[in-house]
Amino acid sequence: MLITPAFADTAAAAPQGSLMSMLLQFILVIGILYFLLIRPQQKRLKKHEQELDSIKAGTRIVVGGLVGTVKKAEPMELQVEIAPDTVVTILRPYVSQVLYDEKEVKKGK
């Protein structure tokens, strides 16, 4: 026979740690996950919401891969010019990125 039977040692398989140490490890893992995953995501979301609230006429934005200039800004809708004489209406939450404000760029030159 090539394979020999293995017998489990019941004394070595018993858990040696206490309930308190297991609870402490669990809390530590949850804390690490919070600071590495959850908190940075909340910060990015808050920053994105602030950018969406700051959109006004003249702001360059990206929506679904299209870059356009905001012509009219309402609370939930934006009139965006994506080409000369081509204006589309989009919903404010669908803006993926705010690039810059054209008026601010002209002031800097």
N, C-alpha and C positions, 0 to 999 in steps of 0.2 A: 504494500500500500504506500502511495507517494504522499498522501496528505494525512497528517496526524491530527487527531481531534484536539481542540483547544477547550480548556475548561476555564470559566471565568472565576476570578478570585473575588468573592463577595465582600471581603473586608476592604479591598482597595477601591471598589466601585462606589462605596458609600460616600455621600457628600460630606466634606469636612468643614465647610464654611457655615456661618450662622445666617439667620434670616436678615439680621441688621446689615451685614456686609454685602449681601446680595442686593438689598434695597438701596444701599449707598452707591453701589456700582450702577444700578439702573438709573438713579437720579443723575449721576455723573454723565452717563451716556446721553440722557435727554438734554442736559445742559449744554453739552458739546454740540449736539445737533442743532439746538436753538441758536447758538452763536455762530455756527458755520453755515447754516442753511436758511433758517426762518428769518432771522433778523436782517441779513443783507437783502433778502427778497422784499421785505417790508419797506426798507429804505429806498430801493429802486422804484417800487410802486408809488411811494409817496412823492418822489422826485418827478416821476412821469405825470402824476396827477397835477402837480404844480405847473409843469410845462404846458399841459393841456389848458389849464385855467388862464395862462398868460398869453394864449394865442389871440391876436388881434389882426386887423387889416394890415397887409404888408408883410406878414410873417411867412417865411418859406417852410413848408412842411413836407413830409413823406407819408404817403398813404398807399399801402399795397404795392410798393415799388414805384409809384408815380410821384414825381416831385412837382409841386405847384406852389403858387403864391395865393394867400388868402385875400380875397377881395371884400368879403363881408363876413363878419363873425357874429353869430347869434348864440344864445346859451347852449343849444344842443346841435345846431347845424352850422356848417361853414360853406361859403361859396368859394370854391377854389378854381383858379385859372391854371390849367395844366398845359395849355398851348395858346397862342394868340387867338382871341375871340372864342375860346373854348372854356366855358365855365361849368363846373359840375358841383352838385351839392353832396356833401358827405356829412356823416355824423361825427361829432367831436371825439367820442371814445375810440373811433377807428384810426385816429392819427397814430402812426407808429413812432415818428420822430419829429421833433421841432428843430429845424436847421438854424435859422437866424432871422432877424428882422431887417428887411431891406432899408428901412429908414435909419436904423442904427449904423449899418454899414456905410451909408452915404455920409453920415455925420463924421465918421472916422476918417474919411478920405480927405 
